[in-house]
Amino acid sequence: MFLRRIRRDSLSDLPGLETGRLTIAPLSAGDARAVHALTDDPAITGAVDFLANPFTLADAEALIASGRHGRDRFLGAWSREPAAPLVGVVGTHLRGEGAVEIGYWIGGAARGRGFGTEAVSAIVGLLRRRFPRRAIVAECRPGNVASWGLLHKIGFRETGSEGHRPGRRQLVLEGV
């Protein structure tokens, strides 16, 4: 009798991709300084409840290392403009057997330039192909007008449920 090992869903081998202006790739240990520089901003740490304030280099290293078990994966969105700075981070998180959650933050200098929509849309497309049977969900504070608008723009709709994090509402991607 052969025992077949069932492959559990995992984000550990989530590939990178390119968009019109971005290179999006899983974060690695060598990206910790860039993640630290981008994320140690009160506008980001105040909006993302699991980020420490201040956000240290050690916090960046721990965030990146959290992807090793396959339930969470953080990807960096790097501008393909000449300086190629890190403009944002997109997190993907397996939730139970039926959902994958997406979250993100965009650095101050990159806000308002469409990088968030470009990065999140690309990752949502990747997740749809990779996990066709899972719902894609997000959590957002209704008062975070920019993020709320971005999620609605790419097809998320409020479920009517509170999120798992304080003050947040749950949204689900329509058409899945």
N, CA and C atoms as a LAMMPS dump frame, in Angstrom:
ITEM: TIMESTEP
0
ITEM: NUMBER OF ATOMS
528
ITEM: BOX BOUNDS ff ff ff
-5.0000000000000000e+02 5.0000000000000000e+02
-5.0000000000000000e+02 5.0000000000000000e+02
-5.0000000000000000e+02 5.0000000000000000e+02
ITEM: ATOMS id mol type element x y z
1 1 1 N 0.849 -1.171 0
2 1 2 C 0 0 0
3 1 3 C 0.899 1.239 0
4 2 1 N 0.533 2.177 -0.824
5 2 2 C 1.276 3.433 -0.912
6 2 3 C 0.564 4.502 -0.108
7 3 1 N 1.33 5.191 0.668
8 3 2 C 0.776 6.336 1.389
9 3 3 C 1.131 7.581 0.607
10 4 1 N 0.151 8.325 0.301
11 4 2 C 0.372 9.545 -0.456
12 4 3 C 0.337 10.735 0.481
13 5 1 N 1.375 11.511 0.434
14 5 2 C 1.438 12.695 1.282
15 5 3 C 0.579 13.795 0.65
16 6 1 N -0.375 14.267 1.394
17 6 2 C -1.255 15.329 0.903
18 6 3 C -0.559 16.658 1.117
19 7 1 N -0.452 17.425 0.054
20 7 2 C 0.185 18.736 0.14
21 7 3 C -0.764 19.73 0.788
22 8 1 N -0.333 20.259 1.895
23 8 2 C -1.128 21.292 2.547
24 8 3 C -0.953 22.595 1.79
25 9 1 N -1.97 23.42 1.854
26 9 2 C -1.813 24.748 1.272
27 9 3 C -0.658 25.451 1.963
28 10 1 N 0.131 26.143 1.19
29 10 2 C 1.264 26.86 1.738
30 10 3 C 1.534 28.097 0.903
31 11 1 N 1.999 29.121 1.567
32 11 2 C 2.407 30.346 0.893
33 11 3 C 3.923 30.426 0.759
34 12 1 N 4.634 29.427 1.274
35 12 2 C 6.093 29.502 1.323
36 12 3 C 6.737 29.553 -0.056
37 13 1 N 6.078 29.022 -1.064
38 13 2 C 6.659 29.048 -2.409
39 13 3 C 5.9 29.992 -3.349
40 14 1 N 5.205 30.953 -2.777
41 14 2 C 4.486 31.945 -3.58
42 14 3 C 5.491 32.689 -4.459
43 15 1 N 5.288 32.69 -5.765
44 15 2 C 6.282 33.318 -6.649
45 15 3 C 6.148 34.833 -6.704
46 16 1 N 7.154 35.474 -7.214
47 16 2 C 7.106 36.901 -7.471
48 16 3 C 6.466 37.151 -8.82
49 17 1 N 6.257 38.41 -9.14
50 17 2 C 5.696 38.77 -10.436
51 17 3 C 6.047 40.21 -10.761
52 18 1 N 5.783 40.587 -11.991
53 18 2 C 6.05 41.964 -12.427
54 18 3 C 4.772 42.575 -12.955
55 19 1 N 4.629 43.865 -12.716
56 19 2 C 3.517 44.637 -13.258
57 19 3 C 4.128 45.736 -14.123
58 20 1 N 3.317 46.641 -14.571
59 20 2 C 3.822 47.723 -15.407
60 20 3 C 4.93 48.538 -14.759
61 21 1 N 4.817 48.782 -13.447
62 21 2 C 5.804 49.626 -12.764
63 21 3 C 6.493 48.971 -11.586
64 22 1 N 6.1 47.749 -11.253
65 22 2 C 6.591 47.122 -10.022
66 22 3 C 7.181 45.74 -10.261
67 23 1 N 8.161 45.42 -9.443
68 23 2 C 8.63 44.056 -9.285
69 23 3 C 8.179 43.644 -7.896
70 24 1 N 7.387 42.604 -7.825
71 24 2 C 6.837 42.142 -6.551
72 24 3 C 7.454 40.78 -6.27
73 25 1 N 8.093 40.663 -5.108
74 25 2 C 8.802 39.426 -4.788
75 25 3 C 8.705 39.134 -3.295
76 26 1 N 8.697 37.84 -2.94
77 26 2 C 8.721 37.493 -1.519
78 26 3 C 9.926 38.154 -0.846
79 27 1 N 9.701 38.683 0.334
80 27 2 C 10.784 39.333 1.073
81 27 3 C 11.755 38.293 1.603
82 28 1 N 13.023 38.632 1.58
83 28 2 C 14.068 37.76 2.107
84 28 3 C 14.858 38.527 3.164
85 29 1 N 15.721 37.823 3.863
86 29 2 C 16.495 38.434 4.944
87 29 3 C 17.253 39.676 4.485
88 30 1 N 17.723 39.681 3.254
89 30 2 C 18.461 40.824 2.732
90 30 3 C 17.615 42.07 2.53
91 31 1 N 16.308 41.936 2.634
92 31 2 C 15.394 43.073 2.461
93 31 3 C 15.044 43.76 3.774
94 32 1 N 15.561 43.259 4.883
95 32 2 C 15.145 43.763 6.199
96 32 3 C 15.382 45.263 6.359
97 33 1 N 16.524 45.769 5.906
98 33 2 C 16.799 47.213 6.061
99 33 3 C 15.781 48.054 5.277
100 34 1 N 15.448 47.629 4.073
101 34 2 C 14.467 48.37 3.273
102 34 3 C 13.083 48.307 3.917
103 35 1 N 12.704 47.142 4.453
104 35 2 C 11.406 47.009 5.126
105 35 3 C 11.379 47.893 6.368
106 36 1 N 12.461 47.921 7.113
107 36 2 C 12.553 48.764 8.296
108 36 3 C 12.388 50.244 7.918
109 37 1 N 13.146 50.685 6.911
110 37 2 C 13.098 52.094 6.5
111 37 3 C 11.694 52.5 6.037
112 38 1 N 11.027 51.622 5.297
113 38 2 C 9.685 51.916 4.794
114 38 3 C 8.656 51.926 5.921
115 39 1 N 8.758 50.967 6.816
116 39 2 C 7.693 50.682 7.772
117 39 3 C 7.792 51.485 9.063
118 40 1 N 8.961 51.954 9.439
119 40 2 C 9.106 52.714 10.672
120 40 3 C 8.571 54.131 10.46
121 41 1 N 7.275 54.193 10.303
122 41 2 C 6.546 55.426 10.007
123 41 3 C 5.257 55.355 10.824
124 42 1 N 4.993 56.321 11.691
125 42 2 C 3.788 56.277 12.519
126 42 3 C 2.487 56.135 11.714
127 43 1 N 2.463 56.627 10.493
128 43 2 C 1.264 56.472 9.662
129 43 3 C 1.029 54.998 9.323
130 44 1 N 2.106 54.227 9.214
131 44 2 C 1.985 52.795 8.923
132 44 3 C 1.786 52.009 10.211
133 45 1 N 2.663 52.212 11.186
134 45 2 C 2.56 51.435 12.421
135 45 3 C 1.264 51.736 13.181
136 46 1 N 0.721 52.923 13.001
137 46 2 C -0.551 53.251 13.63
138 46 3 C -1.744 52.61 12.946
139 47 1 N -1.59 52.254 11.684
140 47 2 C -2.695 51.663 10.927
141 47 3 C -2.662 50.138 10.923
142 48 1 N -1.492 49.56 11.086
143 48 2 C -1.348 48.094 11.04
144 48 3 C -1.091 47.627 12.466
145 49 1 N -2.1 47.009 13.078
146 49 2 C -2.048 46.759 14.517
147 49 3 C -0.968 45.787 14.977
148 50 1 N -0.47 44.919 14.115
149 50 2 C 0.543 43.965 14.574
150 50 3 C 1.971 44.489 14.419
151 51 1 N 2.128 45.702 13.917
152 51 2 C 3.462 46.282 13.776
153 51 3 C 3.834 47.072 15.03
154 52 1 N 5.066 46.864 15.493
155 52 2 C 5.57 47.598 16.658
156 52 3 C 5.816 49.056 16.279
157 53 1 N 5.7 49.934 17.277
158 53 2 C 5.999 51.345 17.069
159 53 3 C 6.906 51.808 18.193
160 54 1 N 8.168 52.107 17.921
161 54 2 C 8.796 52.158 16.603
162 54 3 C 9.021 50.755 16.044
163 55 1 N 9.15 50.686 14.732
164 55 2 C 9.382 49.445 14.009
165 55 3 C 10.88 49.337 13.762
166 56 1 N 11.517 48.391 14.425
167 56 2 C 12.975 48.285 14.401
168 56 3 C 13.46 47.336 13.303
169 57 1 N 14.755 47.317 13.103
170 57 2 C 15.357 46.362 12.17
171 57 3 C 15.059 44.938 12.621
172 58 1 N 15.123 44.686 13.925
173 58 2 C 14.796 43.346 14.436
174 58 3 C 13.336 42.985 14.134
175 59 1 N 12.435 43.965 14.202
176 59 2 C 11.024 43.72 13.853
177 59 3 C 10.901 43.35 12.379
178 60 1 N 11.652 44.035 11.525
179 60 2 C 11.628 43.732 10.092
180 60 3 C 12.143 42.323 9.843
181 61 1 N 13.22 41.957 10.508
182 61 2 C 13.768 40.605 10.349
183 61 3 C 12.765 39.546 10.802
184 62 1 N 12.095 39.788 11.917
185 62 2 C 11.096 38.847 12.433
186 62 3 C 9.891 38.744 11.49
187 63 1 N 9.453 39.864 10.941
188 63 2 C 8.336 39.854 10.002
189 63 3 C 8.671 38.989 8.795
190 64 1 N 9.844 39.172 8.241
191 64 2 C 10.265 38.403 7.076
192 64 3 C 10.387 36.917 7.435
193 65 1 N 10.957 36.62 8.587
194 65 2 C 11.137 35.226 9.012
195 65 3 C 9.813 34.523 9.288
196 66 1 N 8.755 35.282 9.567
197 66 2 C 7.459 34.662 9.878
198 66 3 C 6.906 33.858 8.711
199 67 1 N 7.428 34.051 7.524
200 67 2 C 6.956 33.314 6.361
201 67 3 C 7.481 31.898 6.256
202 68 1 N 8.399 31.515 7.112
203 68 2 C 9.03 30.203 6.958
204 68 3 C 8.09 29.03 7.197
205 69 1 N 6.998 29.228 7.93
206 69 2 C 6.079 28.115 8.197
207 69 3 C 5 27.965 7.128
208 70 1 N 4.88 28.918 6.201
209 70 2 C 3.974 28.781 5.071
210 70 3 C 2.565 29.297 5.258
211 71 1 N 2.198 29.738 6.468
212 71 2 C 0.851 30.26 6.684
213 71 3 C 0.771 31.762 6.405
214 72 1 N 1.905 32.432 6.426
215 72 2 C 1.983 33.863 6.148
216 72 3 C 3.134 34.083 5.17
217 73 1 N 2.995 35.099 4.322
218 73 2 C 4.083 35.443 3.402
219 73 3 C 3.971 36.924 3.104
220 74 1 N 5.091 37.613 3.235
221 74 2 C 5.135 39.039 2.939
222 74 3 C 5.943 39.252 1.661
223 75 1 N 5.39 40.073 0.78
224 75 2 C 6.04 40.367 -0.491
225 75 3 C 6.344 41.859 -0.558
226 76 1 N 7.48 42.176 -1.123
227 76 2 C 7.855 43.566 -1.299
228 76 3 C 7.46 44.037 -2.685
229 77 1 N 6.956 45.243 -2.772
230 77 2 C 6.63 45.87 -4.056
231 77 3 C 7.707 46.921 -4.313
232 78 1 N 8.569 46.636 -5.276
233 78 2 C 9.714 47.485 -5.6
234 78 3 C 9.43 48.25 -6.875
235 79 1 N 9.609 49.544 -6.847
236 79 2 C 9.433 50.36 -8.043
237 79 3 C 10.51 50.002 -9.059
238 80 1 N 10.132 49.956 -10.326
239 80 2 C 11.116 49.693 -11.376
240 80 3 C 11.68 50.998 -11.927
241 81 1 N 11.38 52.114 -11.265
242 81 2 C 11.995 53.386 -11.621
243 81 3 C 13.477 53.306 -11.27
244 82 1 N 14.316 54.174 -11.794
245 82 2 C 15.772 54.058 -11.631
246 82 3 C 16.276 53.804 -10.206
247 83 1 N 15.749 54.473 -9.203
248 83 2 C 16.24 54.27 -7.841
249 83 3 C 15.768 52.946 -7.243
250 84 1 N 14.711 52.357 -7.797
251 84 2 C 14.142 51.066 -7.387
252 84 3 C 13.887 50.932 -5.884
253 85 1 N 13.212 51.91 -5.279
254 85 2 C 12.947 51.775 -3.847
255 85 3 C 11.791 50.81 -3.573
256 86 1 N 11.796 50.294 -2.36
257 86 2 C 10.662 49.523 -1.876
258 86 3 C 9.527 50.515 -1.637
259 87 1 N 8.396 50.326 -2.308
260 87 2 C 7.283 51.263 -2.152
261 87 3 C 6.174 50.716 -1.26
262 88 1 N 6.154 49.391 -1.067
263 88 2 C 5.097 48.821 -0.242
264 88 3 C 5.356 47.377 0.104
265 89 1 N 4.547 46.879 1.016
266 89 2 C 4.596 45.489 1.449
267 89 3 C 3.179 44.942 1.369
268 90 1 N 3.046 43.737 0.823
269 90 2 C 1.761 43.057 0.743
270 90 3 C 1.89 41.761 1.536
271 91 1 N 0.993 41.578 2.499
272 91 2 C 0.985 40.357 3.295
273 91 3 C -0.114 39.432 2.827
274 92 1 N 0.19 38.141 2.809
275 92 2 C -0.794 37.116 2.484
276 92 3 C -0.833 36.137 3.657
277 93 1 N -2.032 35.71 4.033
278 93 2 C -2.2 34.91 5.245
279 93 3 C -3.296 33.87 5.03
280 94 1 N -2.959 32.594 5.195
281 94 2 C -3.965 31.548 5.11
282 94 3 C -4.829 31.602 6.363
283 95 1 N -6.136 31.589 6.179
284 95 2 C -7.087 31.653 7.278
285 95 3 C -7.976 30.415 7.225
286 96 1 N -7.725 29.483 8.122
287 96 2 C -8.507 28.251 8.135
288 96 3 C -8.349 27.51 6.823
289 97 1 N -9.367 26.751 6.477
290 97 2 C -9.316 25.964 5.236
291 97 3 C -9.922 26.704 4.052
292 98 1 N -10.676 27.785 4.318
293 98 2 C -11.448 28.366 3.235
294 98 3 C -11.107 29.766 2.792
295 99 1 N -10.112 30.402 3.393
296 99 2 C -9.854 31.798 3.033
297 99 3 C -8.362 32.096 3.025
298 100 1 N -8.016 33.09 2.255
299 100 2 C -6.684 33.676 2.286
300 100 3 C -6.901 35.174 2.434
301 101 1 N -6.193 35.758 3.401
302 101 2 C -6.343 37.184 3.684
303 101 3 C -5.19 37.955 3.057
304 102 1 N -5.51 39.146 2.599
305 102 2 C -4.494 40.034 2.053
306 102 3 C -4.503 41.326 2.859
307 103 1 N -3.329 41.858 3.078
308 103 2 C -3.173 43.141 3.75
309 103 3 C -1.968 43.839 3.133
310 104 1 N -1.788 45.112 3.404
311 104 2 C -0.716 45.848 2.722
312 104 3 C -0.464 47.165 3.417
313 105 1 N 0.702 47.731 3.126
314 105 2 C 0.995 49.114 3.476
315 105 3 C 1.905 49.696 2.409
316 106 1 N 1.72 50.983 2.172
317 106 2 C 2.461 51.702 1.142
318 106 3 C 3.204 52.853 1.822
319 107 1 N 4.472 53.025 1.447
320 107 2 C 5.294 54.087 2.036
321 107 3 C 4.808 55.468 1.652
322 108 1 N 5.091 56.44 2.514
323 108 2 C 4.608 57.807 2.348
324 108 3 C 4.889 58.421 0.994
325 109 1 N 6.099 58.293 0.48
326 109 2 C 6.46 58.916 -0.799
327 109 3 C 5.74 58.267 -1.977
328 110 1 N 5.254 57.04 -1.795
329 110 2 C 4.598 56.32 -2.894
330 110 3 C 3.078 56.433 -2.855
331 111 1 N 2.526 56.947 -1.772
332 111 2 C 1.065 57.03 -1.659
333 111 3 C 0.492 57.998 -2.685
334 112 1 N -0.691 57.65 -3.166
335 112 2 C -1.384 58.513 -4.112
336 112 3 C -0.893 58.375 -5.541
337 113 1 N -0.028 57.418 -5.809
338 113 2 C 0.531 57.24 -7.16
339 113 3 C 0.045 55.954 -7.826
340 114 1 N -0.895 55.24 -7.19
341 114 2 C -1.456 54.027 -7.774
342 114 3 C -0.649 52.764 -7.522
343 115 1 N 0.449 52.864 -6.768
344 115 2 C 1.259 51.672 -6.503
345 115 3 C 0.489 50.648 -5.669
346 116 1 N -0.304 51.106 -4.714
347 116 2 C -1.079 50.186 -3.881
348 116 3 C -2.057 49.378 -4.709
349 117 1 N -2.813 50.056 -5.554
350 117 2 C -3.774 49.355 -6.412
351 117 3 C -3.059 48.376 -7.32
352 118 1 N -1.943 48.792 -7.893
353 118 2 C -1.19 47.93 -8.806
354 118 3 C -0.666 46.679 -8.093
355 119 1 N -0.09 46.868 -6.916
356 119 2 C 0.478 45.737 -6.173
357 119 3 C -0.61 44.795 -5.663
358 120 1 N -1.631 45.345 -5.028
359 120 2 C -2.687 44.513 -4.456
360 120 3 C -3.443 43.778 -5.564
361 121 1 N -3.747 44.447 -6.669
362 121 2 C -4.432 43.78 -7.789
363 121 3 C -3.616 42.606 -8.318
364 122 1 N -2.319 42.801 -8.454
365 122 2 C -1.454 41.733 -8.966
366 122 3 C -1.434 40.544 -8.01
367 123 1 N -1.311 40.795 -6.718
368 123 2 C -1.273 39.704 -5.745
369 123 3 C -2.63 39.01 -5.659
370 124 1 N -3.71 39.755 -5.739
371 124 2 C -5.043 39.146 -5.745
372 124 3 C -5.18 38.2 -6.942
373 125 1 N -4.714 38.615 -8.116
374 125 2 C -4.757 37.739 -9.281
375 125 3 C -3.956 36.466 -9.065
376 126 1 N -2.786 36.606 -8.475
377 126 2 C -1.944 35.454 -8.171
378 126 3 C -2.647 34.518 -7.188
379 127 1 N -3.252 35.077 -6.147
380 127 2 C -3.944 34.255 -5.149
381 127 3 C -5.16 33.555 -5.744
382 128 1 N -5.872 34.216 -6.631
383 128 2 C -7.03 33.584 -7.289
384 128 3 C -6.602 32.349 -8.071
385 129 1 N -5.481 32.467 -8.773
386 129 2 C -4.991 31.32 -9.557
387 129 3 C -4.456 30.218 -8.645
388 130 1 N -3.772 30.61 -7.602
389 130 2 C -3.127 29.638 -6.711
390 130 3 C -4.116 28.918 -5.808
391 131 1 N -5.133 29.638 -5.342
392 131 2 C -6.102 29.086 -4.39
393 131 3 C -7.526 29.303 -4.907
394 132 1 N -7.909 28.654 -5.994
395 132 2 C -9.211 28.932 -6.611
396 132 3 C -10.413 28.593 -5.736
397 133 1 N -10.235 27.761 -4.742
398 133 2 C -11.364 27.374 -3.884
399 133 3 C -11.446 28.195 -2.597
400 134 1 N -10.485 29.054 -2.377
401 134 2 C -10.482 29.878 -1.165
402 134 3 C -11.076 31.256 -1.462
403 135 1 N -11.798 31.786 -0.496
404 135 2 C -12.251 33.175 -0.584
405 135 3 C -11.051 34.067 -0.29
406 136 1 N -11.003 35.203 -0.923
407 136 2 C -9.951 36.179 -0.645
408 136 3 C -10.598 37.292 0.175
409 137 1 N -10.049 37.512 1.36
410 137 2 C -10.646 38.457 2.298
411 137 3 C -9.622 39.52 2.697
412 138 1 N -10.134 40.6 3.222
413 138 2 C -9.303 41.681 3.768
414 138 3 C -10.049 42.26 4.956
415 139 1 N -9.299 42.943 5.821
416 139 2 C -9.896 43.683 6.927
417 139 3 C -9.433 45.119 6.831
418 140 1 N -10.351 46.051 7.119
419 140 2 C -10.001 47.465 6.999
420 140 3 C -10.874 48.277 7.939
421 141 1 N -10.282 49.333 8.468
422 141 2 C -11.074 50.295 9.229
423 141 3 C -11.864 51.134 8.235
424 142 1 N -13.171 51.278 8.425
425 142 2 C -13.949 52.118 7.518
426 142 3 C -13.417 53.544 7.427
427 143 1 N -12.779 54.04 8.485
428 143 2 C -12.224 55.38 8.481
429 143 3 C -10.944 55.521 7.676
430 144 1 N -10.355 54.414 7.273
431 144 2 C -9.161 54.454 6.433
432 144 3 C -9.644 54.593 4.987
433 145 1 N -9.983 55.802 4.622
434 145 2 C -10.655 56.086 3.353
435 145 3 C -9.843 55.602 2.147
436 146 1 N -8.541 55.825 2.157
437 146 2 C -7.713 55.42 1.012
438 146 3 C -7.718 53.906 0.838
439 147 1 N -7.513 53.169 1.913
440 147 2 C -7.472 51.717 1.823
441 147 3 C -8.852 51.142 1.498
442 148 1 N -9.87 51.689 2.129
443 148 2 C -11.244 51.249 1.881
444 148 3 C -11.567 51.434 0.387
445 149 1 N -11.197 52.581 -0.153
446 149 2 C -11.448 52.854 -1.568
447 149 3 C -10.669 51.928 -2.482
448 150 1 N -9.408 51.652 -2.142
449 150 2 C -8.596 50.741 -2.944
450 150 3 C -9.246 49.362 -2.994
451 151 1 N -9.653 48.852 -1.841
452 151 2 C -10.262 47.521 -1.804
453 151 3 C -11.546 47.472 -2.627
454 152 1 N -12.39 48.488 -2.506
455 152 2 C -13.626 48.519 -3.297
456 152 3 C -13.323 48.63 -4.791
457 153 1 N -12.332 49.406 -5.137
458 153 2 C -11.95 49.609 -6.537
459 153 3 C -11.571 48.295 -7.221
460 154 1 N -10.912 47.392 -6.475
461 154 2 C -10.496 46.137 -7.112
462 154 3 C -11.487 44.99 -6.901
463 155 1 N -12.654 45.301 -6.311
464 155 2 C -13.719 44.299 -6.272
465 155 3 C -14.079 43.726 -4.916
466 156 1 N -13.495 44.231 -3.831
467 156 2 C -13.879 43.754 -2.501
468 156 3 C -15.182 44.425 -2.079
469 157 1 N -15.999 43.674 -1.336
470 157 2 C -17.243 44.206 -0.794
471 157 3 C -17.358 43.801 0.668
472 158 1 N -17.955 44.682 1.45
473 158 2 C -18.101 44.414 2.871
474 158 3 C -19.018 43.215 3.097
475 159 1 N -18.645 42.368 4.066
476 159 2 C -19.444 41.177 4.373
477 159 3 C -20.52 41.462 5.413
478 160 1 N -20.391 42.582 6.121
479 160 2 C -21.304 42.859 7.222
480 160 3 C -20.771 42.345 8.547
481 161 1 N -19.598 41.729 8.511
482 161 2 C -18.991 41.169 9.726
483 161 3 C -17.853 42.036 10.232
484 162 1 N -17.694 42.004 11.543
485 162 2 C -16.535 42.645 12.146
486 162 3 C -15.301 41.828 11.78
487 163 1 N -14.182 42.488 11.641
488 163 2 C -12.929 41.781 11.416
489 163 3 C -12.408 41.191 12.707
490 164 1 N -11.332 40.442 12.624
491 164 2 C -10.713 39.855 13.813
492 164 3 C -9.919 40.892 14.604
493 165 1 N -9.539 41.958 13.934
494 165 2 C -8.761 43.016 14.584
495 165 3 C -9.701 44.145 15.009
496 166 1 N -9.402 44.791 16.115
497 166 2 C -10.306 45.827 16.639
498 166 3 C -10.576 46.944 15.627
499 167 1 N -11.868 47.313 15.508
500 167 2 C -12.259 48.443 14.68
501 167 3 C -12.279 48.183 13.194
502 168 1 N -12.069 46.957 12.785
503 168 2 C -12.006 46.656 11.352
504 168 3 C -13.251 45.89 10.909
505 169 1 N -13.585 46.089 9.65
506 169 2 C -14.684 45.362 9.012
507 169 3 C -14.072 44.38 8.028
508 170 1 N -14.755 43.263 7.842
509 170 2 C -14.263 42.26 6.907
510 170 3 C -14.846 42.513 5.53
511 171 1 N -13.989 42.365 4.521
512 171 2 C -14.402 42.481 3.128
513 171 3 C -14.014 41.192 2.414
514 172 1 N -14.747 40.862 1.361
515 172 2 C -14.447 39.673 0.56
516 172 3 C -14.42 40.083 -0.9
517 173 1 N -13.541 39.46 -1.658
518 173 2 C -13.45 39.748 -3.067
519 173 3 C -14.628 39.123 -3.792
520 174 1 N -15.345 39.917 -4.555
521 174 2 C -16.488 39.398 -5.306
522 174 3 C -16.013 38.697 -6.561
523 175 1 N -16.865 37.823 -7.065
524 175 2 C -16.579 37.153 -8.328
525 175 3 C -15.632 35.978 -8.193
526 176 1 N -15.453 35.464 -6.987
527 176 2 C -14.561 34.33 -6.789
528 176 3 C -15.38 33.061 -6.753
